[in-house]
Amino acid sequence: MESETMRRMSPREMRRLMRKLGMQLNEIEDVEEVTITRRDEIIKVLSPKVSMMKIGEETIFQIVGEPEIVKREEVLEIPEEDVQLVAAQTGVTLDEARRALIENGGDLAKAILTLTMKKK
């Protein structure tokens, strides 16, 4: 009896219901890597499948893939001159430049390349 009352919804009906509820779901194409930076580790997901759901003013990202967790053994000291150079070369804020340098192990060229690729 339960199967009669719980019929399967078609994808078209599901999209219509989501739209009626103010929800939008989109697949983000060509994502090469997702990086989550935590105080004591960096989580990287290579070749992930990423979906973005908008519900009203909120945005939710769903990331599917195999994570690679890298422990941060030591705090990396980034010279302020390096931060300023990366910010000047890429046109980002000092915080974004600092974050890129930390994510790339202090390597100036990699940080600049990473930020430049994100802008495209």
Buried (B, 14 or more C-beta within 10 A) or exposed (E): EEEEEEEEEEEEEEBEEBEEEEBEBEEBEEBEEBBEEEEEEBBBBEEBEBBEBEEEEEEEEEBEBEEEEEEEEEEEEBEEEBBEBBBEBBEBEEEBBBBBBBBBEBBBEBBBBBBBEEEE
